Amino acid sequence: MDLSKRVQALASSATLEVAAKAAELRRKGIDVLGFGAGEPDFPTPPQVKAAACQALEAGHTGYAKPSHGIPEARAAVCEKFRRDNGLHYTPEQVIVTVGGKEALFLAAAALLNPGDEAILPVPYWVSFPEQIKLCEGRVVLVEPRDSRDLRLTPEQILAAVTPRTKILIFNSPSNPGGFAYNPAEVRAIAHALSGRDLVVFSDEMYDQLRFGDRREHLSFAAVDDEWREKTITFNAASKTHSMTGWRVGYAAGPERIIKAMAKIQSHTTSGTATFVQHALVEALTGDQSHVESRRAEFERRGLHMCRRLNAIAGVSCTQPSGAFYCFPDFTEAYRILGVRGSVECCNVILEKAHVALVPGLAFGSDNHVRLSFANSLDYIDQGMDRLEKLLGRR
């Protein structure tokens, strides 16, 4: 029996493949250091876990009612967006989802018709192009001009707009790029696109993880009234609150689109586990002291990893300004290793140095590799020592 054309056209998740390869080597007794996972190494805050336990004891184990988010959770999302992003939504404009990934897919499914175009800046998160393909949309890639400064200009984005453009995907801070747009840059892009009939998917999963002179965050929907009405803002508890395995995300935007997303969700997942939604309420509205302390630690780790990478032969890394990734250019390292591109490079490094990295090709940028610094400084140093031994010092 033939599989569907849509699934045959999909690429597997490179980040999950790297984790699987590393796990296989570990099962064979090999000490592999993994820098692939986009997952904080900090535990879920104890008060969040306690809220889930209390919800379980209280019997909150049935279907969520309504399925797109219990009232308390949607109200908590409204409070978070007001407090952190200057965005004022009503609960009717909010959906709670099975992770941020589901929210993004539901929005694509609610908006895209066959042949509709979605502008996708490079580098991109691995699931963006695949979700667009699943919804029979057409991916329009926009490449950066500089392999070190990966941010796009308003002119580059505007040049990609056509009469078929339905969506612009905007991700800041960036996974995998580790960079963030400042408020002036966000406003410039928004103003350049003013009057265009398109919807912005603003992926702000890492909005609380910004560093250096990029600490100030401006949500795309907060630019002006026009973009508030034409932007869906996506987030999750995964990164800020170390809740990747809890699978709870959320989105807010125009009520008509949110209702359409909820309709699709009602026929697919039926929504997030109810007791998990009670944990989300605590994560978003309870004690937030862990947010800044963890942000500061990620900034310290990112600076350290970047310095170590730039001391390795064949590697050039820009200082990360957001999220928890370094995205160094490895083109000279390919020459040293005698490989052609990021996939071969990461395979050689895994086999010879027992360090797991994610090839940049998975993110649309074959000159780069991605490393997560959601690891301790000691762990980072062990990995950098192995890379340095393999490639040599600059």
NUTISE-648175 format. One record per residue: x, y, z of N, C-alpha, C in turn. Coordinates in steps of 0.05 Angstrom, whole numbers, plus 5000, padded with zeros to 4 digits. Example, Ala and Ser with C-alpha at 12.3 -4.5 7.8 and 13.67 -1.06 7.14 Angstrom:
% residues 2
526448865156524649105156526449345156 525749555142527349795143525850015157 
This chain:
% residues 394
501749765000500050005000501850255000 501250434982502850674980502250875002 504351005012503951225031503051475016 501951665030500951905018503252065007 502752224986504752394974505752604994 503852695012504652905031506752805050 506452555060508452455079511052385065 510852295040513252225025514952475020 513652705018515052955013516453075037 515752965061516853085086519652985092 521253165103523853095114523553025144 525052845154525052785182526253015198 525653035223526853245240529753185245 531453355236534353315239535253325268 533953495284534753515312534153255326 531853125320531152875333532952645322 533752665297535452465285538252465299 539252705304541852735317541652615345 539552675359539152565386539052265386 537752155365537551865363540251735357 541851865340544551755334546351755359 546151975373547752005398546951785418 544351745420543251545439544151265432 544251215406545150945396548050895403 549751095400552551065407552951035437 551351175453551451145482550750865490 548750745477547950475483550250275478 552050355460554350185454556650245474 556150415493558250475513560050705506 559450855485561151075476560151335490 562051485501561451735515561051955494 558552005488557852215468556852465483 557952695474557052955485555153075465 552653115473550553205455550053505457 550153645434549553935433547253985414 545553775410543453805390540753885400 540053815424537353855433536754145440 534354235432533454505439531854485465 533254415486531854355511533454465535 532254635552533754725575534654495593 536954515605537854315624536954365652 535554585657534454645683531854495687 531254415712528754275716526354465715 523954345711521554505714521354615742 520654875745520554995772518654825790 519454795816517954625834515054715837 514554975837511755065841509954985817 511154955794509654875770508954575773 510854415781510354135785508254095807 508354255828506454235850503654305840 503454495822500754575812499554345796 501254205780500253965765499353745784 500853695805500153495825497453565838 497153815845494753905858492353875840 492753935814490653905794489853605791 491853435791491253145790489653055814 490453145838489053065862486253175863 485853405850483253525849481453405827 482553215812480953075793480853205765 482753375759482753505733484053325712 482753105706483952905688482152845665 479952985662478152935639478953125616 477253125596477653305573477753595582 479453745570479454035575476854155563 475654335578473054455570473354755572 473354905549473354795522475954675514 476054525492478454375484480754555477 480154805468482354985461483555145484 482755075508483955195532481955255553 482555155578480755215600480855525605 478755635616478755935620481056035636 481955885657484155975673486755995657 487155805639489655795623489656025603 487356065590487256285570487556555583 486456585607486756835622489656875629 491056655637493956675644495556755620 494956655596496356735572495957035567 493557125571492957415567494657585586 494957485611496557635631499557635623 500557405613503357385605503857585582 502157585562502557755539502458055547 500658115565500458395575502958475590 503858305608506158365626508758375610 509258185593511858155580512058275553 509758295539509858375511508258625504 506858735524505258975518502958915499 501958675499499758595481497258545498 495058655489492558635503490558465487 490358205496488558025483486257955502 484057865491481957745507482157445506 481057295525481157005524480156885498 478257025485477156925459479156935437 481357075441483457105421485856915427 485456725445487656555454486856265450 488856105443488555815442490955685456 490455475472492455315485492755055470 495254985465495754765446497754555458 497954335443499854115451502654195442 503854375457506454485450506154715430 508254875427508255085408508054985379 509154745375509154625348506354585337 504554495354501754455345500454725338 501054935354499855195349500655295321 503155265315504155355288502855195266 502554935269501354775249498354835246 496954875268494154945266493655205251 495455395256495155655242495655625212 497755465205498255415176495855275163 494755075177492554925166490055105164 489755295182487355465181487555675159 489955735149490255965131491055885102 492655675099493855615073491955455055 491755545030490555385009492755294990 492255084974494254994956495455224938 498055244938499355444922499855704937 498655754960499155994975502055994984 503256234985506156254991506556345020 508556225032509456305059512356385057 512956625064515756725064517156625089 519456495084520956375106523856465106 524656625125527456705126529256475132 531656485121533756285126535856405144 536756255165536055985173533355975186 532055735185529455695196529355455214 527355455232526855215249525954985231 526854745237526554525218523654455210 521754505228519054425222517454625205 518454875202516955065187516454985158 518454915142517854845115516154595112 516554405130514954155129512054205135 511554375155508754435161507354585138 508854765125507654895102507054705079 508854515075508454305054505954135061 505754065086503453905094500754045088 500854305089498454465083498254555054 499954425037500054475008500754765001 502154895019503155165012505855144998 506755374989509355394975511255554992 513555434998515555565014517255754997 517456005006519056204992521356285011 523756185005526056235022527356505017 528156645038529556895035532256855049 534456875034537056815044538357075055 539857055077541357285086543757345068 544657595068546857675051549557615063 549557585090552057555104551857295121 553857125120553756875135554256915165 555157155172555557215201553157365212 552257575198549857715207547457605191 545957435204543857295190541157435189 540957665201538457815200537957925172 535357935165534558035139533758325141 534058465119533158745117530258755108 528858985114526159005104525958975074 527959085059527959065030528058785020 529558615034529758325026527058185029 525758245051523158115057521058215037 521058475033519058605015519358494987 521758444978522258344951521158064947 520657914968519657644966516557634965 515257864970512357874971511257864942 509257694938507857674912504857684917 503257684896500357674900499457414914 501157204914500456944926501356934955 502757134965503757124992501457125012 501456935030499356925051500556965079 503056865083504256865109507156955108 508057115128510857155133511457035160 513456855161514356735186516656905197 516256995221518257175234518957055261 521556985264522456845288524757005301 524057125324526057285339525457265368 527457185385530057075378529956825361 532056775346531956575326533056305335 531456095329532455825328532555735299 534955695288537455625301539455845303 538956085292540956285288542156405313 540756395335541756515360541956815359 540556945340540557235338537757345344 537557605349534957725355534857995341 532558065331532058325319531558525342 532558765340531958975360529359115352 528159265371525559395365525559565339 527759715334527859875310527759705285 529059485285529059305262526259175258 524959105280522258995277520359205266 520559455276518759665265519359715235 521859715228522559765200521359555181 521459305189520259085173517259115172 516059175195513159205195512259445178 513659665179512859895164513259845134 515359695127515859635098513559465087 512359295104510159115095507359235099 507259485109504659605115502859605090 500359535094498459525072498359265057 500259095062500358835048498358645060 497058495043494958305053496258035060 497458025083498757785093498557765123 499057525133499057485162501857415171 502657535193505357475205505057255226 506557045224506856845245509356935261 508957055284511157145301511756935322 513856785316514756565334516556695355 515556715380516956855402517556655425 518256415418518756205438520956285458 522856445448525156515464525156805473 522756925475522557215480523857295507 524057115526525357175552528257105553 529357015530532256935529533657115509 534257355517535557555501537957665516 540157735501542657795514543858055503 545658165520547258395511545558635504 546258755481544758995472542158915458 541358665459538858575447536858495468 537258595493535458525515532558615510 532158845497529458945494528058795472 525658705478524058555459521658715450 521058715424518658825413517158615398 514758535407513158345392512158475366 511958315345511058425319508258545322 506558405337503858505341503658765356 505858835370505859085386506759325371 507459295345508559525330506359735327 503959655318501759845315499159685311 496959835308494359705307494059525282 495359615260495159445236496259175241 498659155253499858895256498758745280 497458875298496058725319493758565306 492558675286490358535273491258335252 493858335245494758155224497057975233 497357945259499557785270498457565289 499457325287499057115307501657085323 501457125349503857105366503856825379 506156685375506356415385508456405408 507856235428509756195450509055925463 510655865483510255605498511655635525 510955445542512355425568515055285566 515655175542517854985539520555105546 521255335535523955445538524255615564 522455805567522655985591522355835617 520555635617519955505642520755205643 522455125624523554855623521354645624 519454675605517154485605516854355577 519154285565518954165538517253915537 517553735557516053485557513153515565 512353745575509653775584507753825560 508953905537507453945513505154145517 505854385523503854595525504854855513 503454945493504055195480501555365478 501855595466499555775463500055975441 497856085431497956295411495656485415 496056735406494056935407494057105382 491657185374491557345349488657405342 488157475317485357535309483457315316 481157385327479357185338478356995316 477957095292476956925271478956695264 481556765264483556555259483856365282 483756475306484056305330481656105331 479356185324477056005324477355785303 478455865280478955665259481055455269 483155555282485155365293483855185314 482055295330480755125351478954915338 477754975315476054785301477654545292 480054605280481854385271482854225295 483554365317484554225341482454035352 479854115351477753955362477453685348 478453675323478253425307480953275306 482953375320485553245319486453165347 487553345363488653265389486653295412 484453445408482553515429483853685451 486153795445487353985464489353865484 490454035500492553965519491253835544 492753655557491753535581490953745602 488653705615487553905632489453975655 490553775668492353825691494853975682 495753935658497954085647497254375644 494754435636493954705633493954855660 493354715681493454835708496454895715 498254715707501054775711501955025695 500855055670501455285654500555545668 498255535681497355775696499455865716 500455665731502555735751505055835738 505855705716508355795703508156085693 505856155683505556425671504856645691 503556575713502656775731503856765759 505256545765506556515791509256645793 510856555812513556665816515156655791 516256885782517756895757520756935762 521756905787524456965794526456785778 525656545772527456355758527956455729 526256615718526456695690529056855686 529557055703531957225699534457075707 534456915728536856775736537756575715 535856445702536556255681537356405655 536056625649536856785626539756865629 540556965653543257055657545256825654 544456595663546256365661546556275632 544356285617544656225588546356425574 546156675581547956875569550856825574 551456745599554156685607555256445591 553556245588554356005573554856065544 552956225532553256295504555756445498 556456635514558956785511561356605512 561256425531563556235535563756045511 561555935502561655755479562655895454 561756135450562556295427565556345427 566656425450569556475452571056215446 570155995457571555735452571355665422 569055695410568755625382570655795364 570856055370572556235354575456175357 576256015377579055945380579755685365 577755565353578155305339578655365309 580555225298581255255269578755195252 578355375232576255325213573455405222 573155525245570555585256570355885261 568056005253567556285257564756315268 564556435293561956445307561356735315 558956815309557957075318556757045346 557257245363556257235391553257205391 552157005405549156975405547857205421 545557295411544157505424541357425433 540757165429538157065438537956765436 535956645448535556355449537856225463 538455965458540755845470542355675450 542955805427544355675406546655845395 548855715389550955825372550555705344 551055865323550555775296553055855279 555355725286557855805273558055715244 559655875228560255805201562555605202 562255375189564155155190565455105163 565155295144566055235117569055165116 570655305131573555255132574154985146 572454915165572754655179572254425159 570354475141569854265121572354195105 573854405098576354365083578354215100 578554285125580454145143579753845146 577153785148576253515152575953365125 576053505103575753375077572953285071 570953445080568153365076566753575059 564453495049562853675033560253745046 560253945062557754045074557353955103 555154065114554654035143553953755152 552553605134551753335142554153155145 555953155125558352995127560053085150 560253345154561853455176560853355203 558253375208557153285234557452985238 557252835216557652545218560552475226 562552615213565352565220565952645249 564852875257565352965284564152775305 561752665298560452475317562152215318 563152125295564651875295567451905307 568752135302571552155310571852295337 570152495343570452645368568252575388 566252435379563952355396562552605407 562152795389560653035396558353055375 555953085386553553095368552753385364 552853465338551953735329549753695309 548253915303546153895283547154035257 547053895234547854015209546154255201 547454465192545954705184544154665161 544654465145542954405121540054365130 539654255154536954215164535454475168 536954695171535754955175536055135150 536855005128537055155103539655295099 541655245116544255385114546555185117 547455075095549354855095552154945104 552655205106555255305115555555295145 553455235159553455255188552854995201 553354985227552354775245551054905269 549254765283548054875307548954735331 549654885352550354775378548554905399 547454745416545854855439547754895463 547455125476548955165501547155135525 545054975522543454905545544754665560 547254715567548854515581550654675601 551754535620553554665640556154765627 557554945639560055045629562054825627 562154645646563954415645563354235621 560854185617560054015594560854155568 560354415566561054565542564054545537 565654585559568554565556569554295546 568254085556569053815547568553785517 566253885508565653865479567554035463 568154285472569854455457572754345456 573554215478576254085479576353875457 574253715454574353505434574353625405 572753835401572853955374575554075368 576754205388579354325385581454115379 581253885392583253665387582953565359 580453555349580053445322580853645300 580253905304580654105283583154265287 584154285312586454445318585654725327 587654875337587055155346587555345323 586055565325586355775305589055905307 
